[in-house]
């Protein structure tokens, strides 16, 4: 009788042991971002007139994204045609209460109010944009890069 019970429990134990949980990546204190969308979806803008809106999602394990001081930039947007001169910095308000250490996730929009054509002889130029964010501890997130955007006259 005991032997038959053991035989019945062996498949059950094997099933329970083989059914592991899905591996979940740990959330770290270094922020991570993902580019969700760019508006306009046509990926074409007219210089001086059209805005580009980059929607990114963020995750930060200790919640120290953003600062109360509006003079401290936390978001960097770089036009890859000329990364040294076409670097735009943005302030990010705190995403969680100061002093708290909570894991946070969310979305935010980074708006480039206008783009320019660098070479006046061109009727249009293509570029990509890179975005990253920095937390209060000075940790930079991963960098995401957009698809090609066309800027026209």
NORDA-V626105 format. One record per residue. N is the residue number from 1. RES is the residue in one letter. PHI is phi in whole degrees, -180 to 180 (none if undefined). NEAR is the number of other C-alpha atoms within 8 Angstrom. Layout:
<<N/RES/PHI/NEAR> <N/RES/PHI/NEAR>>
//
This chain:
<<1/X/none/4> <2/X/-64/5> <3/X/-63/6> <4/X/-68/7> <5/X/-66/8> <6/X/-64/8> <7/X/-63/8> <8/X/-70/8> <9/X/-81/8> <10/X/-60/8> <11/X/-63/8> <12/X/-65/8> <13/X/-65/8> <14/X/-61/8> <15/X/-64/8> <16/X/-65/8> <17/X/-68/7> <18/X/-77/6> <19/X/-88/6> <20/X/-85/6> <21/X/-74/4> <22/X/-62/4> <23/X/-72/4> <24/X/-106/4> <25/X/-70/4> <26/X/-70/4> <27/X/-89/8> <28/X/-103/8> <29/X/-73/8> <30/X/-84/10> <31/X/-66/17> <32/X/-126/9> <33/X/-132/14> <34/X/-143/8> <35/X/-82/11> <36/X/-93/8> <37/X/-160/8> <38/X/-127/11> <39/X/-119/9> <40/X/-80/9> <41/X/-65/7> <42/X/-68/5> <43/X/62/10> <44/X/-133/10> <45/X/-133/14> <46/X/-95/10> <47/X/-57/12> <48/X/68/8> <49/X/-109/9> <50/X/-97/10> <51/X/-88/10> <52/X/-112/12> <53/X/-117/11> <54/X/-102/12> <55/X/-100/12> <56/X/-124/13> <57/X/-102/12> <58/X/-135/13> <59/X/-140/12> <60/X/-144/16> <61/X/-68/13> <62/X/-113/11> <63/X/70/13> <64/X/-98/13> <65/X/-89/15> <66/X/87/13> <67/X/-132/12> <68/X/-79/6> <69/X/-79/5> <70/X/-69/9> <71/X/-87/5> <72/X/-103/7> <73/X/-78/10> <74/X/-125/14> <75/X/-120/12> <76/X/-121/13> <77/X/-121/11> <78/X/-121/11> <79/X/-84/12> <80/X/-72/10> <81/X/-66/7> <82/X/-152/7> <83/X/-61/9> <84/X/-77/5> <85/X/-99/5> <86/X/-108/10> <87/X/-110/10> <88/X/-114/7> <89/X/-116/9> <90/X/-129/8> <91/X/-81/12> <92/X/-123/11> <93/X/-70/9> <94/X/-57/11> <95/X/-92/9> <96/X/-147/10> <97/X/-58/6> <98/X/-59/6> <99/X/89/4> <100/X/-84/8> <101/X/-125/8> <102/X/-121/8> <103/X/-73/10> <104/X/-129/12> <105/X/-141/8> <106/X/177/7> <107/X/-131/8> <108/X/-149/8> <109/X/-106/8> <110/X/-111/8> <111/X/-111/8> <112/X/-98/8> <113/X/-70/9> <114/X/-162/10> <115/X/-118/13> <116/X/-130/7> <117/X/-93/13> <118/X/-75/4> <119/X/-98/5> <120/X/-61/6> <121/X/-77/4> <122/X/-88/7> <123/X/-86/8> <124/X/-156/9> <125/X/-143/9> <126/X/-106/8> <127/X/-154/11> <128/X/-124/12> <129/X/-123/11> <130/X/-112/13> <131/X/-132/11> <132/X/-151/13> <133/X/-128/12> <134/X/-122/14> <135/X/-91/13> <136/X/-65/9> <137/X/-81/6> <138/X/91/6> <139/X/-81/9> <140/X/-86/10> <141/X/-73/11> <142/X/-63/9> <143/X/-107/8> <144/X/-111/10> <145/X/-124/9> <146/X/-77/10> <147/X/-72/6> <148/X/-66/8> <149/X/-116/11> <150/X/-102/11> <151/X/-108/15> <152/X/-117/11> <153/X/-77/7>>
//
